[in-house]
């Protein structure tokens, strides 16, 4: 059974999201997009989750569109709206980035900024997902992506994720408690407590549920991502390395022409 990211995001938006987390997410988004003009630009968020990327881009003047395969994510975006009382709810569409004719599914065909944070490695075909995502990037546009880092523990985590998916519900909740301690230790050991550049304002329990349930699960090293994108005609502009071994490396690429 595939993990329902949308239900987890709805729970997060309704029960855990607050002004402090929003500010952390806004700051991380601003750092990642620093130097990229967003005002009046077309911006798409692939796998928009709870919608913070959309709201943040919209606040900077972008014309935004979100796509996701899970309809519950649209409910999460609506739930997030209460924290942005002066904003309109961003436009979202239900679509799969694995559709090789993805442009046919979208009301806008090309974007100045294509953004996908921690999503494409969960599609079951990361290479195709990346190929389709960059097909949406307009001339000289930017591709912003976060992908799980390749680490010697990555295959172990893949097994853990598979086992978590087949556990009955009450055992999954017990596993959450166990891994809450483990992952908090990992975070405390590998990251400055004041560095929120990779947590996007998430809270621990929803983040762990997302991490354990996040299967399919693929990953790539920084060198692999740089080589792949170079072959597609993109130059690397920025890399923010994960502090957590198997966490997400963040990349900003620009289309060469």
Rosetta blueprint (number, residue, H / E / L):
1 X L
2 X L
3 X L
4 X L
5 X H
6 X H
7 X H
8 X H
9 X H
10 X H
11 X H
12 X H
13 X H
14 X H
15 X H
16 X L
17 X L
18 X L
19 X H
20 X H
21 X H
22 X H
23 X H
24 X H
25 X H
26 X H
27 X H
28 X H
29 X H
30 X H
31 X H
32 X H
33 X L
34 X L
35 X L
36 X L
37 X L
38 X L
39 X L
40 X L
41 X L
42 X E
43 X E
44 X E
45 X E
46 X E
47 X L
48 X L
49 X L
50 X L
51 X L
52 X H
53 X H
54 X H
55 X H
56 X H
57 X H
58 X H
59 X H
60 X L
61 X L
62 X L
63 X E
64 X E
65 X E
66 X E
67 X E
68 X E
69 X L
70 X L
71 X L
72 X H
73 X H
74 X H
75 X H
76 X H
77 X H
78 X H
79 X H
80 X H
81 X H
82 X H
83 X H
84 X L
85 X L
86 X L
87 X L
88 X L
89 X L
90 X L
91 X E
92 X E
93 X E
94 X E
95 X L
96 X L
97 X L
98 X L
99 X L
100 X L
101 X L
102 X H
103 X H
104 X H
105 X H
106 X L
107 X L
108 X L
109 X L
110 X L
111 X E
112 X E
113 X E
114 X E
115 X E
116 X E
117 X E
118 X L
119 X L
120 X H
121 X H
122 X H
123 X L
124 X L
125 X L
126 X H
127 X H
128 X H
129 X H
130 X H
131 X H
132 X H
133 X H
134 X H
135 X L
136 X L
137 X E
138 X E
139 X E
140 X E
141 X E
142 X E
143 X E
144 X E
145 X E
146 X E
147 X E
148 X E
149 X E
150 X L
151 X L
152 X L
153 X L
154 X H
155 X H
156 X H
157 X H
158 X H
159 X H
160 X H
161 X H
162 X H
163 X H
164 X H
165 X H
166 X H
167 X L
168 X L
169 X H
170 X H
171 X H
172 X H
173 X H
174 X H
175 X H
176 X H
177 X H
178 X H
179 X H
180 X H
181 X H
182 X H
183 X H
184 X H
185 X H
186 X H
187 X H
188 X H
189 X H
190 X H
191 X L
192 X L
193 X L
194 X L
195 X L
196 X L
197 X L
198 X L
199 X L
200 X L
201 X L
202 X L
203 X L
204 X H
205 X H
206 X H
207 X H
208 X H
209 X H
210 X H
211 X H
212 X H
213 X H
214 X L
215 X L
216 X L
217 X L
218 X L
219 X L
220 X E
221 X L
222 X H
223 X H
224 X H
225 X H
226 X H
227 X H
228 X H
229 X H
230 X H
231 X H
232 X L
233 X L
234 X E
235 X E
236 X E
237 X E
238 X E
239 X E
240 X E
241 X L
242 X L
243 X L
244 X L
245 X L
246 X L
247 X L
248 X E
249 X E
250 X E
251 X E
252 X E
253 X E
254 X E
255 X E
256 X L
257 X L
